[in-house]
């Protein structure tokens, strides 16, 4: 038996799990919040190290042989020629680069050109768009940038003692906007397009590669982004999709190849195992539920809304909510607003509106899943993540509307677990006990499994009612994707 650790440096905290290399059993855990920053969209990278040190205090890492690192995605750590940050790190929630992202799309000619170049269309969270923002708004800082890193890259580099070699992995690289999951190569010309000059980029390691060894002899694996680490920690594979229910939503599936999507709806990420994670995002998910609860003046919030929705029946008495409250990415309707359709005397009841909100959210996510399915992605099982996945109304409606088995994992630190599993893999390869092609077979997530059952036909009818309304209000919105 060996012992490995996985650390997840998220936007607000660091979690560390120490695991058995053979089974993945969690032996010890540590946690520490990040220091509070003046700007929520920026951070001093040193704060991540302070948080890590606090989370790993009191001998948490005693006897650990290898460490894997997961970190928040889409952060930008710009370094000068001496390896010093030229400014605070720009985080993924920074929206100041929206105009810069749009300008990048125009500079290359179209959304399709970007999708074909790197598998994704520029958006404000991406490091590429942040570089373009810096070039426009902070030209003196931009001129000093010699190396571009992300949070996970920077943490690995620090743990290794800041060696000359700087590394990343496929998963994190695929979210930059200047690395293609399809070709496995950087596009340095796009960095120059955004920044105005070339910059050094980290070497992209394979899934089971080691980034190096610390001065104390600890092996450090390649690490990866939080999304990829969480998927690895969950144990998803071909035929699995992960539906995330946040204010916005996403559908991510494991696939054997990168998908170049001319519509720009699919973002082609790479995963932490050598496979691919095509993702389709929606701009609206739980925000539609919260908006409905507020409209109905519910002091009990989403739990009260869930109970009320279950008093209605499938189809909500003909009431349909298109939940495009903040515009929509899937389908591409950035200027759209939400639509409440089918108001009749018999449908104008609170329980029908509550149900229409849940059905609208889930139908929108089912639309996103259909974008993946239309490109040959298999979806036989759906992992449902987010606090809203625990709501009884979501659990009752998701299997029938998504049309497949739904798995609701128990809450756990899946990103940290994925990082630890990667560390165990790299350690096993280094010791000759594991193949570079096969990760350790850890037990998957403990979960509640929900089947569509007899209501599958009713779910299909709800989807048809929703699709007919969407087509009437926004004709042809999905023609480019399906």
Buried (B, 14 or more C-beta within 10 A) or exposed (E): EBBBBBBBBBBEBBBBBBBBBBEBEBBBBBBBEBEEBEEEBBBBBEBBBBBBEBBBEEEBBEEBBBBBBBBBBBBBBBBBEEBEBBBBBBBBBBEBBBEBBBBBBEBBEEBBBBBBBBBBBBBBBBBBBBBBBBBBEBEEBBBBBBBBBBBBBBBBBBBBEEEEEBBBBBBBBBBBBBBBBBEBEBBBEBBBBBBBEEBBBBBBBBBBBBBBBEEEEBBBBBBBBBBBBBBBBBBBEEBBBBBBBBBBBBBBBBBEBBBBBBBBBBBBBBBBBBBBBBBBBBBBBBBBBBBBBEBBEBEEEBBBBBBBBBEBEBBBBBBBBBBBBBBBBBBBBEEBEBBBBBEEEEBEBBBBBBBBBBBBBBBBBBBBBBBBBEBEBBBEBBBBBBEBBBBEBBBBBBBBBBBBBBBBBEEBBBBBBBBBBBBBBBBBBBEEEBEBEEBBEBEBBEBEEBEBEEBBEBBBEBBEBBBEBBEEBBEEBBEBBB
